[in-house]
Amino acid sequence: MLRIVLVVLLFGMTNAAAFGAPPDVGPAANVTETPEQILVEALRQSIGAPARANIDKQATVRLEGQLTFVPRESAARLLAVSNVSVPADFQALLLGTDGMETPGLIRYVPAGFVDSDAALAWTADDFLSRLQDTVAHGNAARIKQYLEEREARRWVRAPRYNAEAHQLSWAALILPESEPRESDGEVTFHAISFGREGYIELTVTTSLEKAGETGQMVDRFLDGLTFRPGKAYGDALPTDKRAPGGLARAMGFDSLHKARSKGDFWSSDIIVPIAGGIV
């Protein structure tokens, strides 16, 4: 797991080879650099609260509390030395109270305009049903890789849509099918802020025990995020490019549909609209 690798780096690694940065994230790393040196340089380049940081040319984020922002080039080299794939749309790492133990990955996805207000038409049960289907469909590929099939058990954070800020966040407990019903496991928080030309996404993988802290970190990030003039959701024009797959693809779902059964064992309350949204 990424956070385990980063913790090892933080406290020192021996006999580890350094990796260069991916071609799309800036100059290649010096091959003589050690993982410790790359970590130290990444932390030296980081931006700590209180401050503002840029996300591509799309937005700025206000950092408060213990939030720390590690810019793209340094963060990408840190991920590369941890043998973690760096997506082309990667922008930065976000650190909270747990520091490198629970890093958040920030991406800007230039997919086009997404009608995020469509979230108001769906309940948490609908979203969970779709997530369960998406995870089930992905099991075919896992079987080919000799990996255990998984299932989406329940919401750790039911989808929350802020209709005023056009922001959506959620987290689900996804475990191997063989795990007992009372089992804990890894939880990935997702947070998306929608703009005119695409969306900014934060993902943080944590434990069920630390879900509360991670949720606060996600909320602080969203609260401080502001799109630049001309790039915001409200600046969109009818002629602007629309994102293929819309809201479903932005959330990583195959599609969206109504829940098959409102009495499903894992059913939840309806999606919580906040800051002016009315279902």
N, C-alpha and C positions, 0 to 999 in steps of 0.2 A: 504494500500500500504506500501511496505517496507520502502520507504524513509520517509513517515509520521511517522511510528512507531519509526524510528531511530531519527527523530527530537524530538519526545516526550521524548525519552530516554535522548537525549542530554541536554534538558532543565529541566530534572528531572521528575520522575514519583513517585506517591504515591500509596500505597495500591496495589502494583504489586508484584506477586510472581515470584521468580527467577526459571529459568529452568536449568537443567544440560545439559552439552554438549553431543552430540550424541556419542555412543560408539566408532565410528571409527575416532574420531577427537582428541583423547587424554584423559587425566584423567577427570573424571566427575567434574563438577563445585561444589563448596561448596554450600550446600543447604541454608546456611544462607546469602549468598551473595545477595545483592540487584541489581536490574537492573542498577542503577547508578554506583555501584562498578564494575560491569562487563564492562560497557562502559568505565569507567576510565582506567581499566586494559587493555582493547583493545587498547585504544589510547596510553597508555604507551608503549605497545609492538610494536606499529606501526613504520614504517621506512619512514622518510620524505626525500625529495629531498634536496640536491643532494646526491644520494646514488644508490646502486644496491641491488636488492632483488632476491631471488631464487624462481623459480616456479617448485615445485616438484624437480626431478633430471633431468629435461628436458631442462630448459632454465633459463636465467637471464633477468631482465628488468632494464634498466637504468631509474632512476626517476629524472625528471627535473621539473623546475617551481614549481607549487604547488601540484604536485602529491604526494600522501601518500599511502603507502602499509601496510595493516593490515594483518599479517600472519594468516595462516589457523586456528590454534587452537583458538586464541583469537577471530578471526572473526566468526568462527562457533558458539562459545558460545554466541556472540552478536546476531547472527541470531536466535539462538535457543530461547533466552530470548525474542526475538521479535515475537516468534511463527511462524517463517519462516522455512520451510523445508530445510535441509542442504543436498545437493546431495553428494554422495560418492566421486565424482571427484572434489569437491570444493577445491580451493587452497587458495584464499585470497579475501579481499575486496580492491578495488582501490577507493581512494577519490580524488576529484579535487577541484576546486575553491569553490564549494557549500558544501564541506565536507560531513557530514552525510546525508544531504538532498538529494543528488543524488549519492548514492554509486554504484560502478560497481562491478559485481560478476565475478571473474576469475575462470575458470575451466580448467583442463587438461583432455581431453577425449582420453584415450588410445585405440582408435578404430582401429588403424592400418593406413597404408599409404593411403592418399587420393590424387588422381590426380587433384590437384587444378587448373592446367593449362587448364582443361576442361572448366573453366569459360570463357575463350577467345572465345569459340564457341557460347556463348549465349549473346543475347542483353538484355538490361534492360527491354524491353517489354516482352521478354520471361520469365525473372525472375518474373516480376510482375504478368503475367498470371498464373504462377505456384503458386505464393503466394496466389493469389485470390482463386484458386481452393482448396488449402490446408486449408485456413481459412473457406471456404464454407463447406468443408467436416467435419471440426470440429464443425460446428453448430449443428449437430445432437446430439452430447453429451451435448452441452449447453442447448438445448431444454429440454432434460431429467432432467437437473438440474434447470429448470425454469429460465434460463438466456437468455438474449436477443441475437439474432443472430447478428454476426458481419460481416464486410466486409473490405477488404484491399482497401483503397481509392487511394493512390498515394505514390510515393517515397518522403520521406523527404531527404534522401540521396540515390541516385541511386547506385546500386552495383559498387564498385570500386575495381578492382583487380590489385595488384602490382605483376607483373610476375617475377620480380627479387627477391623480398623478399617472394613471395608465401603467400601473405596476402590479405584478402577480407573483406570489410566492407560495411554495408548497414543499412538503417533505413526506415521504412514505417509507414504511418498513418493508423491505424486500428481502426475503430469505430463501434458502433452499427449501424445497417442498417437504423434505424429510424432517425439518426442524420442528420440535414441539410447539404448540400454539403459544406457550408462555415465553418463548425464546426472545432474547434481545439480539441485536445485530447492528451492522453498519446502517447509517441513515445519511442520505444525501439531500441537503437543502438546495432548492433551486429558487432563484429570484430573477425576474426579468423586468426591465424597464423599457417600454416601447417608445420608439421615436419615429421620425418621418421616413427615414431611409433604412431602418433596421431596428435592432434591439440590442441592449446591453444585458448580458447574463452573468450572474454570479452563481457558482456551484461550490458547496462546502461539504465534504464528507466527514462525518463525526460519529460518535457513539450515541446510543439511545440515552445513556446517562447524562451526556453533555448537550442534549438537544436543546434544552432551554437556553443555555449560554450561546449556542450557535445561532439560534433563532434571533436573539438580541443583536448579534453581530450583523446578521443579514438585514434586520430592520434598520440599524444605524446606517448601513451602506445605502439602502434605498432612500432613507430620509435625506441623506446628504447629496443625492445624485440630481444633477440638473443638466438637461440638454442645452446646447448653445442655441442662440437665436437662429431661426431658420431650420433647425434640425429636430425640433420638438414634435411630438405627436400632433399637436394642434396646428402645426404649420403645413401639414400634408395637403396636397392638391389632388383633385380628381384624376389628373394626368400622371401622377407619380406611380412608379413601379409598385406593384402589389407582390407580397411574398407568396411564393408557391406553397400550398398546403396550409396557409393561414395560421391560426392559433394552434391547431393540432400539431403541426410540424415544429413550431417554436417550442412546444412543451415536450417534444420527443415522442408523441403518440402517433399511431398509424392513422387515426382519424378520431372524430368525436361523435358520440351517439348517446342517446338516453340510456340510463341504466336498465338492464334487463329485468331486474326485480327490485322494487322499492323495499321489499322485506328482506333483502340480502343480509346475511349475518354480519358483514363488515360495513353495513350502511352507516352513513354519517349525517350530520346536520347539513342543511343547504349551504352552499358557498357563502362566505361572509363578505358582503359588499361594504366597503368603508369609505370614508371621506367623500360622501355625496352620491355613491352608487345606490340605486334602488332597483330591486328585482321586480 
